[in-house]
């Protein structure tokens, strides 16, 4: 497998990912789902989904403009949807897992459809210094978005193998930096380290785990931000916290969980514990509010993580899509999803 790296790349820890016969593995054994269980899961997802998995009133979105983003202060953070987060650091812009497609699917005529439009369209985004990718699943790696971002993006930072996919799609290899777990690179004075997560990869029937999955540590001077990507709960969070914490902000997966797949996505209780393991100061829950990827109510991840954070006295922020959060001047945001459900209630009794 070819990798494209930078002279600035260094190995931060001796332990790397494990690849056996061309397939990556998690450090902790993850139970493989049997054929019957997979069929049952798919059957329930298709035929037995509760109506509450999708909002029936509009999700509020604060529209963004390029001019407003350019005028915004450094350390501004914007949720654009699902796990797509735009960060302004050192007067430049960085984006995680940019998904702008209407559906998180290999085809755009079927599959999970967006609840809301992005706060800003791809064409209106300012120049992007780097795209930070966690893995290759369709709700995290959007083919059309990558192609449209290619000309306005200087670098694509990826786990091993994902960069090869981008190069096959036509991305200039000189823009791609691929990293194993615990490897890092520097871009314009900001340090990025690919750290472990517990998940899996694949975009088709026959490429399972042929590329790596990762979380990311971002170090901008005294400011530290963690991006979880997708992960089940594991002891790696504690190790990352010991190595790189405390973090000013953790962008943590909180959604698409289910008791049927406990090893690859976290329940909200585990998300909160992972944040604590990481020595996080503020928690911003992501991987929710945009796509219908499980059986829980679309608003349940917000309800559960907010209640848990209050109970444990953890600082949590829940901005609307497109609403600014500043790492240097943090604020909690509103429980905006209540307003959506209130609209539904008023319509039903009106």
N, C-alpha and C positions, 0 to 999 in steps of 0.2 A: 504494500500500500504506500503510495507516494504521499509525502507530506511537504508542505510549503511553510517554512518558518522564517524567523527573523534573526539576525545576529544577536539581538537583545534577548532572545529566548534563553531561559535558564531553568534547570530542574530545581524546584523548591523542596522536594521531598524525594527520598529514594524509592518509595513505593508508587508504582504506576498502575495503569489499568491492566487487566488480564485479558489476553486474546488467545483463544485456543482454536486452531484450525480455521482461522479467518473470522471468528466470532468473538465479540467482546463479552465479558462476564462481570457481574457485580462482585464486589469483595465478599459480601455475605450471600450465601446460597439463597436463591429466590425460587420458590416452588413454581414449576411449570403447570399451566392449566391444561387439563385433559380435554380431549375432543368433545366429550359429552357436556362438560361444564361450559366450554366456549359456545357450543350450540345453544345451551340454555340461556347464557348471558345475551347472546345476539337475539334470540327469540323474545326475551323480555324487553330488550331495548327497542325492538321494532313494534311489538304488539301489546305491551303492557305498561307503557310509560304513563305516569300520572300527568294530568293536564298542567300541573303546577311546575313542570320542568321548564316551561317557557313563560315569560311575562305576557299578559294580555293587554297591557297598557304600555305606552312608549317609555323606554328607559331614557332618563335625562342625559343629555350630552352637551358639554360646553364647547362650542365651536372654537377652533384655534385658527389663527392666521400666521403666515410666515413672519409678517412684520411684528406681531405680538411676541412670537417666540424669540426673535432676534433681540427685541427690547427687554426680554425677561432677564432677571438676575441669574447669576451662576448658582448652581445647586438646585435649580428648579427641576421637578420631576413631574411627568404627565403620564397617566394611564391612557393609552389609546384604545385598549380593548384586550381581553383575555390576558396573555402574558406579554403583550407589546407595550413597552414602556420607553418613553423618550426622556433622555437625561440631558441637561445642559451643564457641562463642566468645562472650565477653562475657556469659556466663550465659544465652545464647539458643541456639536450635538452627537449623541450616541443613542442607539436604539437596540432594544432586546427583542428577539424573536418576532420580527415584523410580519404580521399576518393582516392583510387588508382584503383578502378574498371574501366573497359573499358566503361561501361555505368552507368549512374545515374538512375538505374531502378531496380525493384525487379527481373528482369530476364536479362541475358546477351546476349540474342538474339534479343532484341528490346529495344527501349527507347533511350534517348539522349546519343550520343556517343562522346567520348573525341575528342577534336581538336588536342591534343598533348599528348605525353607520359610524365609521371612524370620525373622531373630532376634526381631522384634517385629512385631505386626500394625499395620496403619494406624491402627486405632481407638485403640491404646494409645500411639501416639507423643505426646510432649509438644507443646505449641504450637510451630509452626514459624515462624521470623521470615521466612525466604525459601527458596523452591525455586529452584535454579539449574539451568537446562536447557541442554544443549549442542546438541541438534538434535531432529528430529521422528521418527526411526526408532522402530519399535515396541519395541525393546529399550532405549530411552532415554526415550520419552514414552508413558506409560501412561494412557490416557483415564480409566479408572475410578479410578486412584490420584489423578489431578489433581482429579477431582470430589470425592472423599472428603477430600482435603486442603484444599479451597477454604475451608471455614469455620474451619480452625485455622491457616491460613497468611496472613501479612500481605502478602507480596510474591512475585511470580513474576518472576524475571530471565531474559530469553530473548534469543536472537539475533533479528534482524529477521524478521518474518513468523510466527515460532512463537507470539509473543504474540497475534497476530491469531487464530490457531487456538484458543488458550485462550479468548479472548473469545467466539468463535463457540460454544464449548462451554458458555458460561454463566459464566465467571470474570469477576468485577467488573473492568471496565477500569481502575479506579483502583488496583488491586493489581498491574497488569502494567507492567513496565518493559522495553522492547525496545531492543536496542543493536546498532549496527554494529560491525565490528571496530575496535578501539582506542578505542571509547567506554566510559565508565565511569559509575558511579553510587555513591552512598554510602548505606548503610543502617545506622543505629545505630552510626556511627563506623567501620564496616568498609567498605573500598573494594573494589568489584568492577569489573573491566575485562574486557570481551569481547575476546578476542584471536584471531588467525587460527588455523584448522586446515585441513587438506587432506582434504576428504571430499565428501559429497553429501547430499541430502535427498530426502524424498518418502514419502508414506504410501499412495499409490495408483498406478494405471497412468498417470495423466495430470498429476500435480503435481510431477514431478521437478525438484528444485532451485528450487522456487518460494519456499522459505524458506531462511534462512541457517543455517550450522553454525558453531560456535565452540568455542574453549577458554576457560578463565577464570582470571584472576589474582585472588587474594583477599589483601588487605593489612589486617591487624589490628595496628596499631601497628608493632612491630618484627618481627612474625610474618608470613611470606609463604608462601602455599600456592598451588600450581598444579594445576588440574584439566584434563586433556587433552581430555575428550570423546573422540570418535573422530577419528583422523587417520592419513594416511600420513606418512612421514618427509619433511620439507622444511626449507628454510633459515629458515622462520618461527620455529622453536624457538630458534635462535641469536639472532634479533632480539628475541624476547620476553625471553630471558635477559639480553641487553644492556640492555634497557629497564627490566626489573623485578626481575631476579635480584640476589643469590642467593635461592633458595627454600629454606625450612626443610624443606618436604615437597612432593614431586610425586606426584600421583595419576595414574598413567600407564597408558594402554591397553596391555595385554599379553595378547592373545588374539583369536581369530577371524581370525587371519592366514592367508594362503595365497599361494603364488606366482602364482595366477590373478588376484588382485586386489591387486597390490603398491602401487598408488598411494593407496589409501584406508584401509589398515590396516598397521600396522608389524610386521615381524618382531622378535623379542626383541632382536636385536643393534641394531636401529634405535631401539627403545624406550630402551635403555641410552644410546645416543648422544644421543637427544633430551634425556634427563635431564641428561647432561653439558653439552649446549648450553645448557640452562636454568640452569646453575650450581646444580643441586639438591644438597641435603645428604643427605636421606633419600628413598628411592624406595619407593613402595607400589604394586605392580602391581595393576591392576583390569581389568575387562572380561573376566573369566575365572571359572571355578569355579561358574557358575550355569546357563548355557544352552549348548547344543550348536549352534554357529554356523559350524563349519568342518569340516575333515577331520582335524585333528590330534587326538591323544589329549587328553582333558580336562585331564590333569595336566601335559602338555608345556610350556605357558607358564610354569608355576612352576619346573619343572626347568631350563629354558633360561635364564630371567632370573636365577635364583639363581646358577647356575654362572658366568654372564657377570659378574654383580656381584662375586662373590668374586674372579674373575680380574682385574678392573679395580679392586679395592679400593673399591667403591662401597657405601655403607651402604644396606641393603635390609631391609624389614620385610614379613613375610608373615603377618599375623594371621588367625586363623580368622574366619569370619563371626560378627559379634557381639562379637568380642574387642576390648577397648579398646587403642588406641595413643595415647600422649600425645606431642604435638609437642615439649613442653618436656623430657620425660624419655623419649626414644625407646628402643625395644628391638627386637631382630630378630624375635621370634616364633619359632614352630617350623615345621618342614617337615611340616605336618599331613597333606598329601596322601599322603605315604609311608605313613601309618598306614592310610589308606583302601585303598591298593593291597595293603598287607600283609594286611589282612582278606580280600581277594579271594584272595590266594595261599594263606592258611591254609585257606580254605574248599575250594580246589581240591585240596589235598593231604590234607585231613583225612578 
